[in-house]
């Protein structure tokens, strides 16, 4: 009989950008699945808050505060773990740079978006893989792309380029790591109603969620006519990390309410 267990319980997972939004939803879901979860984030304030809450619930959560584009900080994230935790075999790369500029973007703008999104991605995966066996690692990685990786958007040159690079990075690392038993995939979410997007819609556009979702230029662009909640993106990420996705690698999964279908 086929074993349909998810294969997550008892394993150690690292979630970059895990203190807020989608990252926090992924970390919480992995905790609930029985994983030991390393929350790796730049924000000590948000990180301490969520990790403390999860520990109160009996979850195994550990906070590492650092920048993913800092090689020393990345190395520490994978070495300074609780002594009784096994080496991480699950990785969700959700940290990214958010810079929305066109051709006017300066070198500083490009560093601000590419350093965390691509340089950080490479450093984190390199350190993650360094702790795995050469073969049969039974490990999985999920990278964060975006619908913006697949389309052109006015004034989004920096952001869309960084996310398109994630797709290429994912395919190449999937090929390179497959012989070692490491699967690598990505997800491409549409607009998620998190704290940052709520603040933008309210303060810049003057729209609450219901009004924004009813607007043809906002929620109306999605076939489902609304934005996603963070948990709705977390679930597919956890699926791709699980053994239920054991024959999926080098793929990108749109979690976009049908945005890219039309």
Secondary structure as GFF3:
##gff-version 3
##sequence-region A 1 262
A	DSSP	beta_strand	12	16	.	.	.	ID=ss1
A	DSSP	alpha_helix	21	32	.	.	.	ID=ss2
A	DSSP	beta_strand	36	41	.	.	.	ID=ss3
A	DSSP	alpha_helix	44	56	.	.	.	ID=ss4
A	DSSP	beta_strand	60	65	.	.	.	ID=ss5
A	DSSP	alpha_helix	71	79	.	.	.	ID=ss6
A	DSSP	beta_strand	90	93	.	.	.	ID=ss7
A	DSSP	alpha_helix	107	114	.	.	.	ID=ss8
A	DSSP	pi_helix	115	119	.	.	.	ID=ss9
A	DSSP	alpha_helix	120	130	.	.	.	ID=ss10
A	DSSP	beta_strand	139	144	.	.	.	ID=ss11
A	DSSP	three_ten_helix	147	149	.	.	.	ID=ss12
A	DSSP	alpha_helix	157	177	.	.	.	ID=ss13
A	DSSP	three_ten_helix	178	180	.	.	.	ID=ss14
A	DSSP	beta_strand	182	189	.	.	.	ID=ss15
A	DSSP	alpha_helix	195	203	.	.	.	ID=ss16
A	DSSP	alpha_helix	209	214	.	.	.	ID=ss17
A	DSSP	three_ten_helix	219	221	.	.	.	ID=ss18
A	DSSP	alpha_helix	230	241	.	.	.	ID=ss19
A	DSSP	three_ten_helix	243	245	.	.	.	ID=ss20
A	DSSP	beta_strand	252	255	.	.	.	ID=ss21
A	DSSP	three_ten_helix	259	261	.	.	.	ID=ss22
###
